[in-house]
Amino acid sequence: MKLLTGLVFCSLVLAVSGGVFSFVREAAQGSWDMWRAYQDMKEANFIGADKYFHARGNYDAARRGPGGAWAAEVISDARNNIKKCFGRGHEDSQADQEANRAGRRGEDPNKYRPKGLPGKY
């Protein structure tokens, strides 16, 4: 319901301002940024790097604009809610969410980068 309400509100605001297409484009690009960070995290398979990839995905998506920031928040919250349903680590979930928020605020994701993570990422 929260997602639906957010979609309706954003649609109304953007329709009035004429930015519907840019918001949708930013959201699609931001979703792609989140997907790319997830794929890199799986490929790296590096212990302790998940916070870095969370922050990086959210950072990249939010830099796209309001649509990207919105997509990053929706995707991050959905992932967190799914983890809650399966009863996975509350403390770890909170730390992931903080990394997500830091990325969306524009903080440098490298503060979460673990030593030894290949420069490719």
N, C-alpha and C positions, 0 to 999 in steps of 0.2 A: 504494500500500500504506500509506503514511504517513497519507493521508487516511482510509482505511478504519479503521486502528488508532485514529486520533483520534476518529472517529465512534463506534466501539464503546466506547472508554473514556468519552467524554462521556456517552453514553447510559446506561452503567452507573452512573456517578456521579450523574447527574441523576435516574435512575429511583429510586435509593435515597432521594434527598432530596425527591422529589416535584415537582421543578422542571422536568420534561420539557417541559411546554407553554410555560412562560415562556421556556425556552432556545430552543425552536423559534421562538416569536414574535419574540424578540430577534434571532435569526439571520436571519429573513425581513426584519425591519425594517432590520437592518444591511446586508443585501444590497441593499435598496432605496436606502439612503443611498449605498452605493458606486456604484450605477447612476446616481443623480442627480448625483453629483460627476463621473462620466464624461461624462454628457450636457452638463453645464455646461462642462466642459473643451472638448468638441467645439464647442459653441455659441460660447464665448468666442474660440476660435481665436487665442489670445494667446501669442506667443513667450515662453518662459521661465516659463510659469505651471503647467506640468505637476506640479512638486513641490508647489505649493500645493494643487492639486486632489487629489493623492494623499494628502497629509496631512489635508485636510478630509474626504475620504470616510472614511478610517480613524478620524478623530476622531469624526465623527458616529456611525458604526457602533459604536464602542467605548463611547460614552456610553449606548447602549441596554442594556448589561450584558454578561455573559460570552458570551451567544450572539452578540451583535453583534460583539464583539471577535474571536470565533472565525471568524465569517463574513468579516470584514475580512481576517484573516490568510490564510485559505484562498484568497480571491479574489486578494489581492495576490501570494501565492506562486505561484498558478497563472499569473497574468499574467507574472510574472518568468520562470517556467520556459518558457513559450511563447516569450518573447523570446530566451532562451538557445538554444532549438532552432533558431531562425532566425539565430543568430549576430549579434544586434544588440548594440550598445554595452554592454560589461561595466561601464564606469565609470558610464554613465548609469543602468544597472540598479541598481547599488549605491546611487547617490544617491536613486533612486526608493524603494528599500527602506528607506533611512534615514528618508525623509520618511514612509513608511508606518508605521514603528515609532514615530516621534515622535508621529504622530497617535493611534496606539493607546495610547501612554503618557499621553495627555491634554495634550500640549504644544499651545500655541496654533498653529493652522495658519497664522495670519497672518505668522509669522516667515518663511514661504516665499512670501508674497504679493509679486509683482513690482510695481514702481511702474507706475502707469498702468492696471492692471487695473480695469475698471469696478466700481463699488460694488455692482452687482447681484449679484456673485459673492462 
